[in-house]
């Protein structure tokens, strides 16, 4: 990499929105620091990729040789290795890898996955995202982000609705509530019936991909349901004061361990602690893991 040439990135993606968000966050952070040129590549079949790996023949087509090869999603890992073996570049995986970590130059792994930082592993507070710390938070605006049942969590409409009504009664901000694709229809129907003096309800299907980042740039207070892990880290990055709305755990997991760790480190306040103290914890040191990892990669070229 030189000052006169762009940083060429090959990005392998499996098309899943959450994985796309991680890669875009890192690439956006890199592009804020240096000129980049990105080639997006879909992983091919396992057997075709094995052929590329063995023959060192990953197709260049019209692509420039990469300096970084980024993969996110298990389906991309072998393609990343085949491309590195064929054309060079540093292989960067944005998750716990399917293959031994030493095969890659860097594995960027959330610390709640239980990895220890090493020459090949960089641990992060949560997964990367494309949110940046806000400079325009409005103390009169609050945001409530609602998830739903998942493989790790049960969902009870009554308990969640009761907590939301308490927040609306105790904190007279202008509140905006949004749902997710997992939010039960029964809960959405009841949300719409809440008194609307200081509340607006926006359904997930009525939002675009940039809607949530825009709201996080405005809301000085954010409550997130515990199951919505990616939103927790996005809110902490934007810089609002963040609280967690408990959801019934099916069992303890790395996901719940990550939430507990954030509460212990006083980055989040639990609903019960907020009820006792009557105020949020100040998020005076927003995380910005995409920027931190981008800086690391540029410093270790």
NORHUCOR-V902887 format. One record per residue. RES is the residue in one small letter. PHI is phi in whole degrees, -180 to 180 (* if undefined). D_LAST is the distance of its C-alpha to the last C-alpha in whole Angstrom. Layout:
BEGIN
RES&PHI&D_LAST, RES&PHI&D_LAST
END
This chain:
BEGIN
x&*&8, x&-127&11, x&-68&13, x&-95&16, x&-118&14, x&-71&13, x&-78&11, x&-86&13, x&-122&13, x&-100&16, x&-114&17, x&-97&20, x&-139&23, x&-96&26, x&86&28, x&-75&29, x&-55&29, x&-63&27, x&-69&24, x&-57&24, x&-62&24, x&-65&21, x&-65&19, x&-64&20, x&-61&19, x&-67&16, x&-66&16, x&-62&18, x&-65&16, x&-64&13, x&-69&16, x&-73&17, x&-109&14, x&-156&13, x&-70&15, x&-127&14, x&-130&16, x&-112&17, x&-114&19, x&-90&21, x&-131&22, x&-86&25, x&-65&25, x&-94&28, x&-64&30, x&-57&30, x&-70&31, x&-66&30, x&-68&26, x&-60&27, x&-61&29, x&-59&25, x&-65&24, x&-65&26, x&-89&27, x&51&23, x&-131&24, x&-60&23, x&-67&24, x&-81&22, x&53&25, x&-102&24, x&-86&20, x&-80&18, x&-61&15, x&-84&12, x&-99&9, x&-127&9, x&-120&13, x&-106&14, x&-129&18, x&-141&20, x&106&24, x&-59&25, x&-67&26, x&-94&22, x&-65&21, x&-67&22, x&-63&21, x&-60&18, x&-66&18, x&-66&20, x&-66&18, x&-63&15, x&-65&18, x&-85&19, x&-124&16, x&84&13, x&99&10, x&-96&9, x&-91&12, x&-125&12, x&-107&16, x&-101&17, x&180&20, x&-63&22, x&-79&21, x&-78&24, x&-115&23, x&-55&22, x&-61&18, x&-70&17, x&-73&17, x&-107&14, x&-70&11, x&-144&12, x&-115&15, x&-96&16, x&-126&19, x&-58&22, x&-63&23, x&-73&27, x&-79&26, x&86&27, x&-83&23, x&-104&22, x&-60&18, x&-154&17, x&-62&14, x&-111&14, x&-126&16, x&-113&15, x&-90&18, x&-131&20, x&-82&23, x&75&24, x&-85&22, x&-68&20, x&-151&22, x&-101&23, x&-79&25, x&-122&24, x&-57&26, x&-85&29, x&-114&31, x&-139&34, x&-68&36, x&-108&39, x&-66&41, x&-96&44, x&-116&42, x&-124&41, x&-131&40, x&-122&41, x&-109&39, x&-108&41, x&-100&39, x&173&42, x&-62&43, x&-149&40, x&-66&39, x&-103&39, x&-135&41, x&-84&45, x&-138&46, x&-129&49, x&-56&50, x&-60&53, x&-64&51, x&-69&48, x&-63&50, x&-61&52, x&-66&49, x&-64&48, x&-63&52, x&-65&51, x&-61&48, x&-63&50, x&-77&53, x&-86&51, x&-124&49, x&-87&50, x&-64&47, x&-86&47, x&-103&45, x&-123&43, x&-114&43, x&-128&41, x&-105&41, x&-127&39, x&-65&40, x&-90&41, x&-67&44, x&-62&47, x&-60&49, x&-61&52, x&-74&50, x&-59&49, x&-60&53, x&-74&53, x&-59&50, x&-65&52, x&-94&55, x&-67&54, x&-54&56, x&-110&54, x&-58&54, x&-127&51, x&-142&49, x&-128&48, x&-107&47, x&-117&44, x&-82&44, x&-53&41, x&-67&42, x&-96&43, x&-114&39, x&-105&36, x&-67&32, x&-99&32, x&-65&35, x&-65&34, x&-54&31, x&-66&33, x&-70&36, x&-66&33, x&-73&32, x&-107&36, x&-81&37, x&-80&37, x&-129&39, x&-135&37, x&-108&39, x&-131&37, x&-69&39, x&-58&38, x&-72&37, x&-90&35, x&-62&32, x&-63&29, x&-67&31, x&-59&31, x&-72&27, x&-66&28, x&-65&31, x&-64&29, x&-73&26, x&-63&28, x&113&30, x&-69&34, x&-75&36, x&-116&36, x&-122&38, x&-115&38, x&-93&42, x&-67&42, x&-129&43, x&-62&45, x&-80&42, x&-75&43, x&-164&42, x&-70&39, x&-149&35, x&-63&32, x&-66&32, x&-68&35, x&-63&33, x&-65&31, x&-64&33, x&-60&35, x&-65&32, x&-66&32, x&-67&35, x&-62&35, x&-84&32, x&64&34, x&-88&32, x&-123&35, x&-114&39, x&-75&41, x&-61&44, x&-64&46, x&-66&45, x&-63&45, x&-61&48, x&-74&49, x&-87&47, x&77&48, x&-155&45, x&-82&41, x&-85&38, x&-73&36, x&-92&33, x&-90&32, x&-134&28, x&-57&27, x&-78&24, x&-149&21, x&-70&18, x&-62&17, x&-64&16, x&-62&15, x&-69&12, x&-60&11, x&-62&10, x&-61&9, x&-64&6, x&-71&6, x&-79&6, x&-117&4, x&-88&0
END
